[in-house]
Amino acid sequence: MPTDADRSTAGDEKGLSVVASPEAHVTRGEAAQAISNALVRLLRDYTGRGPTQAYTTITDSHVIVVLRDALLKAERSLVKDGHPDAVIDMRRRFQRTMKGALVEAVERHTGREVLAFLSDHHIDPDIAVEVFILKPRDGGDLVDGANGADGASAA
């Protein structure tokens, strides 16, 4: 995992926040796009099918990824047959199994350590959310100000 010495956030000449590394100059928007793509890929690899849409928002204190249309055909059949709780339970098991890979992807693309990972899924409409709470910089607070959010989507 990169450390803050390897990657850090700074403002560019336009005042935009960027994730900088020795290898590349990456904006928050580019990092958000990379996280969206990585999570879609991981879900596809673990479950056989990824969501059709993903949108990632990065702030100074957290990363939120909203995923749409992620349920498998078998899960939709269970829901139709009256077993949505079984689907939610299975989705939570998937998330526990994938936690390490999901956290690693966010840490790699943000250059920040993830303190906590939270996940949930809503059946109808089919929307999931992955929340990654980032370690504060230099002893900072966990609460964001009004500034500093960028987002990107992937399908």
GROMACS elastic network, one bead per residue, 0.5 to 0.9 nm:
[ bonds ]
;  ai    aj funct       b0    kb
    1   104     6  0.75456   500
    1   107     6  0.66545   500
    1   108     6  0.63781   500
    1   111     6  0.74300   500
    1   112     6  0.83308   500
    1   113     6  0.78821   500
    2     5     6  0.78747   500
    2     6     6  0.57214   500
    2     7     6  0.65692   500
    2   107     6  0.75476   500
    2   108     6  0.67970   500
    2   110     6  0.89392   500
    2   111     6  0.54233   500
    2   112     6  0.73229   500
    2   113     6  0.83924   500
    3     6     6  0.51391   500
    3     7     6  0.63205   500
    3     8     6  0.83469   500
    3   111     6  0.64867   500
    3   112     6  0.70102   500
    3   113     6  0.79272   500
    4     7     6  0.50737   500
    4     8     6  0.53938   500
    4     9     6  0.87054   500
    4   111     6  0.67147   500
    4   112     6  0.68517   500
    4   113     6  0.88198   500
    4   137     6  0.82685   500
    5     8     6  0.68423   500
    5    21     6  0.89164   500
    6    20     6  0.84402   500
    6    21     6  0.59835   500
    6    22     6  0.67841   500
    6   111     6  0.76981   500
    7    19     6  0.67061   500
    7    20     6  0.53821   500
    7    22     6  0.72185   500
    7   110     6  0.80745   500
    7   111     6  0.53628   500
    7   112     6  0.79859   500
    8    18     6  0.81547   500
    8    19     6  0.57794   500
    8    20     6  0.54121   500
    8    21     6  0.67630   500
    8   110     6  0.85973   500
    8   111     6  0.68864   500
    8   112     6  0.82065   500
    9    17     6  0.64698   500
    9    18     6  0.54163   500
    9    20     6  0.59643   500
    9    21     6  0.89185   500
    9   110     6  0.88990   500
    9   111     6  0.87693   500
   10    15     6  0.87858   500
   10    16     6  0.81651   500
   10    17     6  0.57486   500
   10    18     6  0.56642   500
   10    19     6  0.69075   500
   10    20     6  0.71248   500
   11    14     6  0.75448   500
   11    15     6  0.50627   500
   11    16     6  0.53153   500
   11    18     6  0.61618   500
   12    15     6  0.51774   500
   12    16     6  0.55264   500
   12    17     6  0.66229   500
   12    18     6  0.69016   500
   13    16     6  0.74791   500
   14    17     6  0.89269   500
   16    27     6  0.77811   500
   16    28     6  0.85011   500
   16   148     6  0.86045   500
   17    27     6  0.65824   500
   17    28     6  0.64750   500
   17   148     6  0.70571   500
   17   149     6  0.88973   500
   17   150     6  0.87717   500
   18    25     6  0.72414   500
   18    26     6  0.58586   500
   18    28     6  0.53741   500
   18    29     6  0.84207   500
   18    30     6  0.89901   500
   18    31     6  0.88333   500
   19    24     6  0.87873   500
   19    25     6  0.67091   500
   19    26     6  0.51641   500
   19    27     6  0.55015   500
   19    28     6  0.61449   500
   19    31     6  0.75610   500
   19   109     6  0.84376   500
   19   110     6  0.65463   500
   19   111     6  0.74027   500
   20    23     6  0.82078   500
   20    24     6  0.64657   500
   20    26     6  0.57979   500
   20    27     6  0.77138   500
   20   111     6  0.85592   500
   21    24     6  0.53836   500
   21    25     6  0.62870   500
   21    26     6  0.77261   500
   21   111     6  0.82303   500
   22    25     6  0.80054   500
   26    29     6  0.80865   500
   26    30     6  0.60207   500
   26    31     6  0.65571   500
   26   109     6  0.89941   500
   27    30     6  0.51389   500
   27    31     6  0.62331   500
   27    32     6  0.85383   500
   28    32     6  0.59561   500
   28    33     6  0.85331   500
   28    57     6  0.87932   500
   28    58     6  0.68072   500
   28    59     6  0.86365   500
   28   110     6  0.80221   500
   28   149     6  0.81529   500
   28   150     6  0.59677   500
   28   151     6  0.75132   500
   28   152     6  0.88562   500
   29    33     6  0.62044   500
   29    34     6  0.86224   500
   29    56     6  0.88255   500
   29    57     6  0.84380   500
   29    58     6  0.81513   500
   29   150     6  0.56419   500
   29   151     6  0.56608   500
   29   152     6  0.58234   500
   30    33     6  0.50775   500
   30    34     6  0.62011   500
   30    35     6  0.86332   500
   30   109     6  0.89588   500
   30   151     6  0.87546   500
   30   152     6  0.75926   500
   31    34     6  0.50296   500
   31    35     6  0.61383   500
   31    36     6  0.86113   500
   31    56     6  0.89899   500
   31    58     6  0.83127   500
   31   106     6  0.87926   500
   31   109     6  0.55091   500
   31   110     6  0.64151   500
   31   151     6  0.88520   500
   31   152     6  0.84361   500
   32    35     6  0.50843   500
   32    36     6  0.61578   500
   32    37     6  0.86260   500
   32    55     6  0.79409   500
   32    56     6  0.52649   500
   32    57     6  0.63739   500
   32    58     6  0.64892   500
   32    63     6  0.84694   500
   32    65     6  0.88183   500
   32   109     6  0.79551   500
   32   110     6  0.84874   500
   32   150     6  0.74480   500
   32   151     6  0.57586   500
   32   152     6  0.52529   500
   32   153     6  0.76149   500
   33    36     6  0.51127   500
   33    37     6  0.62137   500
   33    38     6  0.85543   500
   33    55     6  0.79744   500
   33    56     6  0.70095   500
   33   151     6  0.76693   500
   33   152     6  0.50268   500
   33   153     6  0.60571   500
   33   154     6  0.66189   500
   34    37     6  0.51608   500
   34    38     6  0.60204   500
   34    39     6  0.86255   500
   34   105     6  0.87951   500
   34   106     6  0.89417   500
   34   109     6  0.68101   500
   34   152     6  0.86995   500
   34   154     6  0.87829   500
   35    39     6  0.60822   500
   35    40     6  0.85158   500
   35    55     6  0.89933   500
   35    56     6  0.69383   500
   35    65     6  0.82204   500
   35   105     6  0.66566   500
   35   106     6  0.61459   500
   35   108     6  0.89619   500
   35   109     6  0.65220   500
   35   110     6  0.86410   500
   35   152     6  0.88667   500
   36    39     6  0.53903   500
   36    40     6  0.62309   500
   36    41     6  0.86131   500
   36    53     6  0.86824   500
   36    54     6  0.55700   500
   36    55     6  0.61517   500
   36    56     6  0.57780   500
   36    65     6  0.69766   500
   36    66     6  0.87958   500
   36    67     6  0.87129   500
   36   152     6  0.73626   500
   36   153     6  0.62831   500
   36   154     6  0.57196   500
   36   155     6  0.84112   500
   37    40     6  0.52173   500
   37    41     6  0.61190   500
   37    42     6  0.86171   500
   37    54     6  0.77527   500
   37   153     6  0.83476   500
   37   154     6  0.60554   500
   37   155     6  0.78405   500
   38    41     6  0.50796   500
   38    42     6  0.60947   500
   38    43     6  0.86278   500
   38   102     6  0.81529   500
   38   105     6  0.65774   500
   38   106     6  0.85615   500
   39    42     6  0.50052   500
   39    43     6  0.60806   500
   39    44     6  0.84595   500
   39    50     6  0.84931   500
   39    54     6  0.81855   500
   39    65     6  0.84305   500
   39   101     6  0.89200   500
   39   102     6  0.65868   500
   39   105     6  0.75931   500
   39   106     6  0.88199   500
   40    43     6  0.52740   500
   40    44     6  0.61774   500
   40    45     6  0.86379   500
   40    49     6  0.87124   500
   40    50     6  0.52877   500
   40    51     6  0.61309   500
   40    52     6  0.81140   500
   40    53     6  0.81352   500
   40    54     6  0.70680   500
   40    67     6  0.82245   500
   40   154     6  0.80652   500
   40   155     6  0.78978   500
   41    44     6  0.51063   500
   41    45     6  0.61076   500
   41    46     6  0.86491   500
   41    49     6  0.88195   500
   41    50     6  0.66279   500
   42    45     6  0.50057   500
   42    46     6  0.60934   500
   42    47     6  0.84166   500
   42    50     6  0.77304   500
   42    98     6  0.79286   500
   42   101     6  0.76024   500
   42   102     6  0.74458   500
   43    46     6  0.51864   500
   43    47     6  0.57781   500
   43    48     6  0.74652   500
   43    49     6  0.67298   500
   43    50     6  0.50520   500
   43    51     6  0.75133   500
   43    70     6  0.84574   500
   43    94     6  0.88932   500
   43    98     6  0.81982   500
   44    47     6  0.53748   500
   44    51     6  0.76774   500
   45    48     6  0.56867   500
   45    49     6  0.73053   500
   45    50     6  0.77798   500
   46    49     6  0.80429   500
   46    50     6  0.87335   500
   46    94     6  0.78716   500
   46    97     6  0.89016   500
   46    98     6  0.75666   500
   47    50     6  0.72644   500
   47    72     6  0.79046   500
   47    94     6  0.80437   500
   48    72     6  0.81908   500
   49    52     6  0.89813   500
   49    70     6  0.73136   500
   49    71     6  0.81620   500
   49    72     6  0.67421   500
   50    53     6  0.87039   500
   50    69     6  0.82487   500
   50    70     6  0.58432   500
   50    71     6  0.83718   500
   50    72     6  0.86441   500
   51    54     6  0.69973   500
   51    67     6  0.61167   500
   51    68     6  0.56626   500
   51    69     6  0.50565   500
   51    71     6  0.75275   500
   51   155     6  0.74007   500
   52    67     6  0.77479   500
   52    68     6  0.61969   500
   52    69     6  0.55908   500
   52    70     6  0.67950   500
   52   154     6  0.80600   500
   53    66     6  0.81178   500
   53    67     6  0.56930   500
   53    68     6  0.51143   500
   53    69     6  0.68907   500
   53    70     6  0.83521   500
   53   153     6  0.70790   500
   53   154     6  0.56876   500
   54    65     6  0.66263   500
   54    66     6  0.55753   500
   54    68     6  0.64091   500
   54   152     6  0.82342   500
   54   153     6  0.52321   500
   54   155     6  0.60507   500
   55    64     6  0.80998   500
   55    65     6  0.55217   500
   55    66     6  0.52045   500
   55    67     6  0.66215   500
   55    68     6  0.88401   500
   55   151     6  0.68427   500
   55   152     6  0.54781   500
   55   154     6  0.62938   500
   55   155     6  0.87203   500
   56    63     6  0.69319   500
   56    64     6  0.55876   500
   56    66     6  0.64596   500
   56    67     6  0.88160   500
   56   150     6  0.82042   500
   56   151     6  0.52010   500
   56   152     6  0.53268   500
   56   153     6  0.60927   500
   56   154     6  0.85389   500
   57    62     6  0.82208   500
   57    63     6  0.56579   500
   57    64     6  0.52107   500
   57    65     6  0.64576   500
   57    66     6  0.86075   500
   57   149     6  0.64513   500
   57   150     6  0.55705   500
   57   152     6  0.67025   500
   57   153     6  0.88386   500
   58    61     6  0.80196   500
   58    62     6  0.61197   500
   58    64     6  0.66179   500
   58    65     6  0.88032   500
   58   110     6  0.86789   500
   58   148     6  0.78467   500
   58   149     6  0.54436   500
   58   150     6  0.55206   500
   58   151     6  0.61872   500
   58   152     6  0.89735   500
   59    62     6  0.53694   500
   59    63     6  0.62916   500
   59    64     6  0.86670   500
   59   144     6  0.72425   500
   59   147     6  0.80249   500
   59   148     6  0.53787   500
   59   150     6  0.68861   500
   59   151     6  0.89327   500
   60    63     6  0.83675   500
   60   134     6  0.75985   500
   60   136     6  0.78433   500
   60   137     6  0.85251   500
   60   142     6  0.84911   500
   60   143     6  0.84930   500
   60   144     6  0.62642   500
   60   145     6  0.85118   500
   60   147     6  0.87229   500
   60   148     6  0.63742   500
   60   149     6  0.75363   500
   61   132     6  0.86685   500
   61   133     6  0.61072   500
   61   134     6  0.51517   500
   61   135     6  0.71195   500
   61   136     6  0.65339   500
   61   137     6  0.88624   500
   61   141     6  0.82472   500
   61   142     6  0.56865   500
   61   143     6  0.64497   500
   61   144     6  0.59037   500
   62   114     6  0.84508   500
   62   131     6  0.71178   500
   62   132     6  0.54939   500
   62   134     6  0.51264   500
   62   135     6  0.85620   500
   62   142     6  0.85447   500
   62   144     6  0.85243   500
   63   106     6  0.78986   500
   63   130     6  0.81452   500
   63   131     6  0.58855   500
   63   132     6  0.50509   500
   63   133     6  0.65798   500
   63   134     6  0.74497   500
   64   129     6  0.70235   500
   64   130     6  0.58044   500
   64   132     6  0.63699   500
   64   133     6  0.86604   500
   65   128     6  0.82144   500
   65   129     6  0.56386   500
   65   130     6  0.50675   500
   65   131     6  0.64557   500
   65   132     6  0.85518   500
   65   153     6  0.89869   500
   66   127     6  0.70091   500
   66   128     6  0.58290   500
   66   130     6  0.65664   500
   66   131     6  0.87538   500
   66   153     6  0.89510   500
   67    70     6  0.68609   500
   67   121     6  0.89783   500
   67   126     6  0.83816   500
   67   127     6  0.56480   500
   67   129     6  0.60957   500
   67   130     6  0.80657   500
   68    71     6  0.86575   500
   68   125     6  0.82875   500
   68   126     6  0.58235   500
   68   128     6  0.63819   500
   68   129     6  0.88463   500
   69    72     6  0.87424   500
   69   125     6  0.81960   500
   69   126     6  0.52241   500
   69   127     6  0.64461   500
   69   128     6  0.84593   500
   70   126     6  0.66691   500
   70   127     6  0.72768   500
   70   128     6  0.75749   500
   71    74     6  0.81133   500
   71    75     6  0.59372   500
   71    76     6  0.64359   500
   71    87     6  0.86960   500
   71    91     6  0.88630   500
   71   123     6  0.81886   500
   71   126     6  0.68319   500
   71   127     6  0.88280   500
   72    75     6  0.50694   500
   72    76     6  0.62980   500
   72    77     6  0.86776   500
   73    76     6  0.51204   500
   73    77     6  0.63006   500
   73    78     6  0.87937   500
   74    77     6  0.50474   500
   74    78     6  0.63627   500
   74    79     6  0.87813   500
   75    78     6  0.50400   500
   75    79     6  0.62805   500
   75    80     6  0.86239   500
   75    83     6  0.88585   500
   75    84     6  0.82244   500
   75    86     6  0.86107   500
   75    87     6  0.58693   500
   75    90     6  0.89505   500
   76    79     6  0.50397   500
   76    80     6  0.61225   500
   76    81     6  0.85542   500
   76    84     6  0.86024   500
   76    87     6  0.83538   500
   76   123     6  0.88251   500
   77    80     6  0.50345   500
   77    81     6  0.61430   500
   77    82     6  0.87499   500
   77    83     6  0.86971   500
   78    81     6  0.50150   500
   78    82     6  0.63972   500
   78    83     6  0.51870   500
   78    84     6  0.66227   500
   78    86     6  0.76710   500
   78    87     6  0.70205   500
   79    82     6  0.51455   500
   79    85     6  0.82542   500
   79    86     6  0.83345   500
   79    87     6  0.71302   500
   79   123     6  0.80267   500
   80    83     6  0.73400   500
   80    84     6  0.80860   500
   81    84     6  0.84197   500
   82    85     6  0.85957   500
   83    86     6  0.54795   500
   83    87     6  0.68267   500
   84    87     6  0.51033   500
   84    88     6  0.63037   500
   84    89     6  0.86445   500
   84   123     6  0.71394   500
   85    88     6  0.50604   500
   85    89     6  0.60818   500
   85    90     6  0.85324   500
   86    89     6  0.50758   500
   86    90     6  0.61266   500
   86    91     6  0.85804   500
   87    90     6  0.50637   500
   87    91     6  0.60828   500
   87    92     6  0.85978   500
   87   123     6  0.83710   500
   88    91     6  0.50315   500
   88    92     6  0.61950   500
   88    93     6  0.86573   500
   88   120     6  0.81281   500
   88   121     6  0.66390   500
   88   122     6  0.79199   500
   88   123     6  0.78178   500
   89    92     6  0.51702   500
   89    93     6  0.63434   500
   89    94     6  0.87689   500
   90    93     6  0.50263   500
   90    94     6  0.62676   500
   90    95     6  0.87203   500
   91    95     6  0.62590   500
   91    96     6  0.87516   500
   91   120     6  0.79880   500
   91   121     6  0.72370   500
   92    95     6  0.50268   500
   92    96     6  0.63038   500
   92    97     6  0.86475   500
   92   119     6  0.75328   500
   92   120     6  0.70752   500
   92   121     6  0.81223   500
   93    96     6  0.51523   500
   93    97     6  0.62249   500
   93    98     6  0.86315   500
   94    97     6  0.50821   500
   94    98     6  0.60962   500
   94    99     6  0.84179   500
   95    98     6  0.50416   500
   95    99     6  0.56959   500
   95   102     6  0.86729   500
   95   118     6  0.89495   500
   95   119     6  0.69571   500
   95   120     6  0.85500   500
   96    99     6  0.51696   500
   96   100     6  0.82353   500
   97   100     6  0.75627   500
   97   101     6  0.86606   500
   98   101     6  0.54820   500
   98   102     6  0.60815   500
   98   103     6  0.85888   500
   99   102     6  0.51627   500
   99   103     6  0.60148   500
   99   104     6  0.84343   500
   99   117     6  0.75196   500
  100   103     6  0.52671   500
  100   104     6  0.60490   500
  100   105     6  0.86596   500
  101   104     6  0.50737   500
  101   105     6  0.62273   500
  101   106     6  0.88234   500
  102   105     6  0.52362   500
  102   106     6  0.64974   500
  102   107     6  0.87580   500
  102   117     6  0.88407   500
  102   130     6  0.89872   500
  103   106     6  0.52376   500
  103   107     6  0.61447   500
  103   108     6  0.85237   500
  103   113     6  0.86154   500
  103   114     6  0.65782   500
  103   116     6  0.88163   500
  103   117     6  0.73134   500
  103   132     6  0.74878   500
  104   107     6  0.50850   500
  104   108     6  0.59653   500
  104   109     6  0.86042   500
  104   113     6  0.89043   500
  104   114     6  0.84816   500
  105   108     6  0.51294   500
  105   109     6  0.62398   500
  105   110     6  0.85577   500
  106   109     6  0.53001   500
  106   110     6  0.59563   500
  106   111     6  0.79518   500
  106   112     6  0.78689   500
  106   113     6  0.84315   500
  106   114     6  0.76392   500
  106   132     6  0.78129   500
  107   110     6  0.52852   500
  107   111     6  0.52531   500
  107   112     6  0.51576   500
  107   113     6  0.56084   500
  107   114     6  0.64621   500
  107   134     6  0.87812   500
  108   111     6  0.54589   500
  108   112     6  0.75892   500
  108   113     6  0.89089   500
  109   112     6  0.81688   500
  110   113     6  0.83257   500
  112   134     6  0.64940   500
  112   135     6  0.68528   500
  112   136     6  0.87641   500
  112   137     6  0.86596   500
  113   133     6  0.86796   500
  113   134     6  0.58243   500
  113   135     6  0.54856   500
  113   136     6  0.86968   500
  114   117     6  0.73218   500
  114   132     6  0.61553   500
  114   133     6  0.57084   500
  114   135     6  0.58412   500
  115   132     6  0.74193   500
  115   133     6  0.55275   500
  115   134     6  0.54560   500
  115   135     6  0.54621   500
  116   131     6  0.80626   500
  116   132     6  0.58112   500
  116   133     6  0.50691   500
  116   134     6  0.72635   500
  116   135     6  0.86738   500
  117   130     6  0.73056   500
  117   131     6  0.57187   500
  117   133     6  0.64475   500
  118   129     6  0.81821   500
  118   130     6  0.59572   500
  118   131     6  0.50411   500
  118   132     6  0.65532   500
  118   133     6  0.83611   500
  119   128     6  0.74701   500
  119   129     6  0.56893   500
  119   131     6  0.61889   500
  119   132     6  0.88274   500
  120   127     6  0.86944   500
  120   128     6  0.57237   500
  120   129     6  0.55979   500
  120   130     6  0.68964   500
  120   131     6  0.89813   500
  121   126     6  0.74213   500
  121   127     6  0.58906   500
  121   129     6  0.64245   500
  121   130     6  0.89337   500
  122   125     6  0.65021   500
  122   126     6  0.56873   500
  122   127     6  0.52087   500
  122   128     6  0.59990   500
  122   129     6  0.86309   500
  123   127     6  0.67697   500
  123   128     6  0.84932   500
  124   127     6  0.75225   500
  133   142     6  0.82318   500
  134   137     6  0.88004   500
  134   142     6  0.79350   500
  135   139     6  0.87197   500
  135   140     6  0.86892   500
  135   142     6  0.76100   500
  136   139     6  0.58653   500
  136   141     6  0.61389   500
  136   142     6  0.59555   500
  137   140     6  0.53599   500
  137   141     6  0.82375   500
  140   143     6  0.86604   500
  141   144     6  0.76662   500
  144   147     6  0.75669   500
  144   148     6  0.81055   500
  145   148     6  0.76243   500
  146   149     6  0.82581   500
